[in-house]
Amino acid sequence: MVEEEKKEKVAKPKKMADPAAVSIDPATQEMLAQAQKLGIDTIFDRAVTMRPCNIGMQGTCCKMCAMGPCRLPLPKAGIEGEDTRKGLCGATANTVAARNFARMVAAGTAAHSDHGRAVAEVFLSVARKETDDYTIKSPERLLQIAPYFGVATTVEVDGEQLDRDFDEIALEVAEKAVAEWGKPEGELCYLKRAPEPLYERWKKLGELPRNIDREVVEIMHRTTMGVDQDYKNIVKQCTRCSLSDGWGGSMMATDFQDVMFGAPSPLHSEANLGIMKEDHVNIIVHGHEPVLSEMIVAAAQSREMLDYAASKGAKGIQLGGICCTGNEMLQRHGVPPAGTFLQQELVIITGACDAMVVDVQCVFQNLANVAKCFHTKLITTHPIAKMEQDNVIHIEFDEHHAMEDAKRIVTMAIDNFENRGAEVMIPKHKAVQIAGFGVESIKYHLGGTFRGSYYTLNDNIINGRVRGVAGVVGCNNARTRHNEAHITVVKELIKNDVLVLTTGCNGIACAMHGLLTPETAQVFCGPGLAEVCETVGIPPVLHLGSCVDNSRILLAATEVVKAGGLGKDIRDLPAAGSAPEWMSEKAIAIGQYFVASGVYTVFGYHMPLEGAPVLKDYLYKELENIYGGMWDCEPDPIKHAQKMIAHIDKKRKELGIDKARERVLMDMADRQALEA
Ligand code: BF8
């Protein structure tokens, strides 16, 4: 009998995800069904069979030492009177949850900033003329940022200011930038890019980051067993560390990528799995650091490689992106993203992916198992990110012979084209998009070349056509329905005349669902925002790039403050932040620097704070008194957007711009009267 029971158990069919229930995207649904037909498990199925740990979800599992893990779940009946929960050492639920939260901030900051460091180091090689493969494509950006590093761009000769030697400027900036990760004293150079009251607040609070590595290290020290036991003091260090990300490592990643690869400007592209082509060699770049992918784009466009592809019977080479390397290639070259974070396995399951090239971050280890079922060459390229499976090829990138590495990879993909199996299925779905916005292009489109400022945007916010601005960013999460919260939040915001700035996987999701074209304004926007978008020809959702490019959102907000009429600090602006489907530690670092920069920031899904209600209250309420920004969490996407809109309205009221203004058409006599 026992044996029979056992057999029955084994024979039970494995639980699988329902494609329509786990994604709103038809391409994802089709490919998931195909994966299930082929018996290949994906993250969607694994999310069904593995449930998350309830105590970890609450943020109150402490595994900082070998006496634990100490688990401090909230009692089912709640807490009446004193909260007596404590770990073996006496750590309270607040301390445990704050330490876990802080370690996420440290990990997120480390990831973005190590990416920034790698880019800055490549730039140093360029400035030292050690590589021919990379050059300076945007000298303007370099001259723009040089003063923040204390590097002069002019030199006085006989009482006259003359342009300084450009190579000298480049080298000095590169050396100063690389030092930002470990300089022994002082503060990060970019902090003074923030509006003055914001910088002064951080200074008064003693939260100016000293150097990037130190702030990450200090979190690791403070949160190890028996050190910082005051949740407010831990959160303070979270701020200092996260600022070294947003106003440090991430901002430098953005800037030096712009300097070397060119500052993005709006361009046309497409998005979703349907960008792959059956008769082309398909190469997918995935990860976050774009240094090698830049070379892959150049190699794939070279006559030599195109001819070689033709000789193997391919009609061309189709590049596509996943995650933020995809966003980087999109914003500078128009390379279409094949999908978001959750679609990475599906790209291979099309059977048409001849090579997937990965660098760092957000890469599933299961890609190697999926690749085993197809002809796909899975290539890791970064010394800090290898895979244990033996079908994975490692080609380590080196900036000194970057083009050689890139050509080797592209050649490998072309050679693999003829090895495709019979199971090729590329979903038809794709959407067009306009991407590649940045601080300057917003200025150009909304301010005009003549004005060259954010004045027109501010004017439209003041007159109420644009109710406010929202930064909606971040990941997909397999615990929520793929893209549903992203799209619902964004649609609700633009319906209510809120202009949306997007990055990361939210940007890809918005592109896939057709929200990144000027034409969508008429369909989805409130009348005010629709009028502005139509007049200047921009989409109501502006794609600003990858997750390190959230620094562009900080700088855009700073430009709005500078343009005047909307307060003196980011905290005064009718603006809010959101990550509807977050999953990465990087999102927590971003959230903390948004909050500490004065932005009300709402996360979807859940936050690992429910087990520590006092800490939660501190982050969701008290931080507003300190920074003007605070955290919030709302899984329901409509309520999520409505909370952001309520905050925007609160700020409009504080600014005295909450009443609809009558639009008066002035004639010449009226104007003359005004001038008099
Ligand atoms: O850095 S949004 S899933 S890809 S972590 Fe990863 Fe999240 Fe996507 Fe970009 Ni950002």
Boltz pocket constraint, residues with backbone or C-beta under 6 A from the ligand:
constraints:
  - pocket:
      binder: B
      contacts: [[A, 287], [A, 288], [A, 323], [A, 324], [A, 341], [A, 361], [A, 362], [A, 473], [A, 474], [A, 475], [A, 476], [A, 503], [A, 504], [A, 505], [A, 506], [A, 546], [A, 547], [A, 548], [A, 583], [A, 584], [A, 586], [A, 587]]
      max_distance: 6.0
